[in-house]
Amino acid sequence: MEIVTATVAPPLRPPSPSPRPPTIYSTLRLPSCLLHIRAQSSHSFSTLIKHKSQFYRPSLSTTCSLSDETTTSTTEVTVLDSSLALKKRAADISPELKGTSIFLVGMRSSMKTSLGKLLADSLRYYYFDSDSLVEEVASGASAAKSFKETDEKGFRESETEVLKQLSSMGRLVVCAGDGAVQSSTNLALLRHGISLWIDVPLDMVAQAMSEESDQLSGADSEELTELIATFEAMRGGYATADATISLQKVAVNLGYDALDSVTAEDMTLEVLKEIEKLTRLKKMLEEAARPF
């Protein structure tokens, strides 16, 4: 008896699509987390929240806990009260905010970063640091520094492209780097959302920098001079923000004797108050522009 072997043809596959021409997005290798949010931007917020854990940077409130067993109950109550006040204020303004993104400009500082994360957590927004994204695009901080030194024009184009992607989406809190205020193009991109200048005194910024670099003697005169020069160069761009939140003014308003008594919660609450004022003003202008 002859055995006949049948050959089964493989299932037909649809033809592969013709490769697309390279774009600036593929050239810059934008971080997958940013591309994912951009692809999902037309979906509802509830859909985005399902994927939040994949790329959402932990906020201050989720990463900091009172681990010291000797912490007094008074401190715990104060922290709880601050958190509840932030949540309540954020819930009050969210309907009028309508998912508008928020861009924080100003000298790089731990206060600005902590504030940004806390604000994002309060509003249930996504948090990004534009400098970190540019570094990720360039494959690391050292590579980004080298890129900036060897091809500053290309580096600035990278900053602009990252800002362009961020400004095209909603429900973001973005800590913007100094590149965001160094060109009219980037300043125009910030107009897609609400821009706020987080004004932290230079001596506090310098002190934080010296602590990060383990210089126990504090920032030397050369570094401080460079910091002042950077601030003066950026001041004009910072001043174009929709509102300014000054740490020094917050300290005065709260009756603090020392500037370092101001917490990220204090600053975030002040930011929410400013956002509320801006959204009310926008609503009034829109109503005034309606025909009778």
C-alpha positions in Angstrom: 0.0 0.0 0.0 1.5 3.3 -1.1 1.6 6.1 1.5 1.0 9.5 0.1 2.4 12.4 2.1 0.4 15.6 1.8 2.2 18.9 2.1 0.2 21.5 4.0 0.7 25.0 2.6 1.5 27.6 5.2 -1.3 30.0 6.0 -1.3 33.1 3.8 0.0 36.2 5.5 -0.9 39.7 4.5 1.9 41.4 2.6 4.2 43.4 4.8 3.5 47.1 4.6 6.1 49.1 2.7 8.5 50.7 5.1 7.8 54.3 6.0 10.4 56.9 5.4 12.3 57.8 8.5 10.9 60.7 10.6 12.4 62.9 13.2 10.6 60.8 15.8 12.4 57.6 14.8 15.7 59.5 14.5 15.3 60.9 18.0 14.2 57.6 19.5 11.6 59.2 21.7 11.0 57.2 24.9 8.4 54.5 24.6 6.4 55.9 27.6 6.0 59.2 25.8 5.0 57.6 22.5 2.5 55.4 24.4 0.8 58.3 26.0 0.7 60.2 22.7 -0.9 57.2 20.9 -3.5 56.9 23.7 -4.2 60.7 23.8 -7.5 60.3 22.0 -8.7 57.8 24.5 -10.5 58.5 27.7 -8.6 59.3 30.9 -9.8 56.1 32.5 -8.2 54.1 29.7 -4.9 55.9 30.3 -5.1 55.3 34.1 -5.1 51.5 33.4 -1.6 51.8 31.9 -0.4 54.3 34.4 1.9 52.0 36.3 3.9 51.4 33.2 5.3 54.8 32.9 4.0 57.1 35.5 6.7 58.5 37.7 5.9 58.0 41.4 4.7 61.1 43.1 6.2 62.5 46.3 3.2 61.3 48.3 3.7 57.7 47.1 7.4 57.5 47.6 7.8 59.3 50.9 6.5 57.8 54.1 7.0 58.6 57.8 9.3 55.7 58.6 10.6 57.1 61.9 8.7 55.4 64.6 9.3 58.4 66.9 7.5 60.8 64.6 4.8 62.6 66.6 1.2 62.3 65.8 1.0 66.0 65.4 3.3 65.8 62.4 1.3 63.0 60.9 -1.9 64.9 61.2 -0.2 68.0 59.6 0.9 65.9 56.7 -2.5 64.3 56.3 -4.2 67.7 56.5 -1.9 69.1 53.8 -2.6 66.1 51.6 -6.4 66.4 52.0 -6.2 70.2 51.3 -4.3 69.5 48.1 -6.8 66.8 47.0 -9.8 69.0 47.7 -8.4 72.1 45.9 -7.4 69.9 42.9 -10.9 68.3 42.8 -12.4 71.8 42.9 -10.5 73.1 39.9 -10.3 70.0 37.8 -13.6 70.5 36.0 -12.6 74.0 34.8 -9.0 72.8 34.0 -10.4 70.3 31.5 -7.2 68.4 31.2 -5.0 71.3 30.3 -1.3 70.5 30.7 0.8 72.5 33.1 4.4 73.5 32.4 6.7 74.4 35.2 9.7 76.7 34.3 12.4 78.0 36.5 15.9 77.1 37.8 16.3 73.3 38.3 15.8 72.5 42.0 14.5 69.8 44.2 11.6 72.0 45.2 10.5 72.3 41.6 10.7 68.6 41.0 8.9 67.6 44.3 6.2 70.2 43.5 5.7 68.9 40.0 5.3 65.3 41.2 2.9 66.4 44.0 0.9 68.5 41.6 0.6 65.6 39.2 -0.5 63.3 41.9 -3.2 65.7 43.2 -4.6 66.3 39.8 -4.2 62.7 38.6 -2.0 63.9 35.8 1.1 62.3 34.3 4.5 63.8 35.3 7.5 64.3 33.0 10.8 66.1 33.3 11.7 67.4 29.8 15.4 67.3 30.6 15.2 63.7 31.6 13.4 62.9 28.3 16.0 64.7 26.3 18.7 62.7 28.1 16.8 59.5 27.5 16.6 60.4 23.8 20.3 60.9 23.8 20.9 57.6 25.6 21.9 59.0 28.9 23.0 62.1 30.8 26.7 61.9 29.8 25.7 61.3 26.2 23.3 64.3 26.3 26.1 66.5 27.7 28.5 65.3 24.9 25.7 65.8 22.3 25.2 69.4 23.5 28.9 70.2 23.4 29.5 68.8 20.0 26.2 69.6 18.2 24.4 72.3 20.2 22.0 73.0 17.3 21.0 69.3 17.1 20.6 69.2 20.9 18.3 72.2 20.8 16.2 70.6 18.1 15.9 67.5 20.3 14.6 69.7 23.1 12.1 71.4 20.8 10.9 68.0 19.5 10.3 66.6 23.0 8.4 69.8 23.9 6.4 69.5 20.7 5.3 66.0 21.7 4.5 67.0 25.3 2.5 70.0 24.2 0.4 68.0 21.9 -1.0 66.0 24.8 -3.2 66.7 27.8 -3.2 65.9 31.5 0.5 66.4 31.9 2.6 68.2 34.5 5.9 69.0 32.9 9.0 70.2 34.6 10.5 72.1 31.7 14.2 72.6 31.3 15.9 75.9 30.5 15.7 75.0 26.8 12.0 75.6 27.0 12.5 79.3 27.4 15.4 79.8 25.1 13.6 80.2 21.8 10.4 81.7 20.5 9.4 78.3 19.1 9.6 76.6 22.5 7.9 79.5 24.3 5.0 79.2 21.8 4.7 75.4 22.5 4.3 76.3 26.2 1.2 78.3 25.3 -0.6 75.0 24.6 -0.9 74.7 28.4 -0.5 76.8 31.5 3.0 77.9 32.2 4.1 78.7 35.8 7.5 80.1 37.0 8.6 78.4 40.1 10.9 81.1 41.6 13.3 79.6 44.1 16.0 81.9 45.6 19.4 81.3 44.0 21.2 80.7 47.3 18.8 77.8 48.0 19.4 76.4 44.5 23.2 76.8 44.9 23.1 75.1 48.3 21.2 72.1 46.9 23.7 71.8 44.1 26.6 71.8 46.5 24.9 69.1 48.6 24.3 67.0 45.5 27.9 67.2 44.5 29.1 66.4 48.1 30.8 69.7 48.5 30.6 70.2 52.2 32.1 73.7 52.0 29.1 74.9 49.9 29.0 76.2 46.4 32.2 78.0 45.4 32.3 81.5 44.0 32.8 80.3 40.4 29.8 78.0 40.5 27.6 80.7 42.1 28.7 83.2 39.5 27.8 80.8 36.7 24.4 80.1 38.3 23.7 83.8 38.5 24.7 84.3 34.9 22.4 81.4 33.9 19.5 82.9 35.8 20.0 86.4 34.3 20.0 84.8 30.8 16.8 82.9 31.5 14.9 85.5 33.5 13.2 87.0 30.4 11.9 83.6 29.3 10.8 82.7 32.8 8.9 86.0 33.0 6.7 85.0 30.1 4.9 82.4 32.2 1.2 82.8 33.0 2.0 83.2 36.7 4.9 83.3 39.1 5.0 81.3 42.4 7.7 82.8 44.6 9.0 80.6 47.4 10.0 83.8 49.3 6.5 85.3 49.0 4.9 82.0 50.1 7.2 82.0 53.2 6.1 85.6 54.0 2.4 84.9 53.6 2.6 81.8 55.8 4.6 83.7 58.5 7.7 81.5 58.3 11.0 82.9 59.7 13.1 80.7 57.4 12.8 80.0 53.7 13.6 76.3 54.1 10.5 76.0 56.3 8.4 76.2 53.1 7.4 72.7 52.0 6.5 71.2 48.7 2.9 71.0 49.9 2.9 74.7 50.7 4.2 75.5 47.2 1.8 73.1 45.5 -1.2 74.6 47.2 -0.1 78.0 46.0 0.2 76.7 42.5 -3.3 75.3 42.6 -4.6 78.7 43.8 -2.9 80.4 40.8 -4.3 77.8 38.4 -7.7 78.4 39.8 -7.3 82.2 39.2 -6.1 81.6 35.6 -9.0 79.2 34.7 -11.5 81.6 36.1 -10.0 84.5 34.1 -10.1 82.4 30.9 -13.7 81.5 31.5 -14.6 85.1 32.0 -12.9 86.2 28.8 -14.6 83.4 26.9 -18.0 84.4 28.2 -17.3 88.1 27.4 -16.4 87.1 23.8 -19.7 85.4 23.2 -22.2 87.3 21.0 -25.4 88.4 22.6 
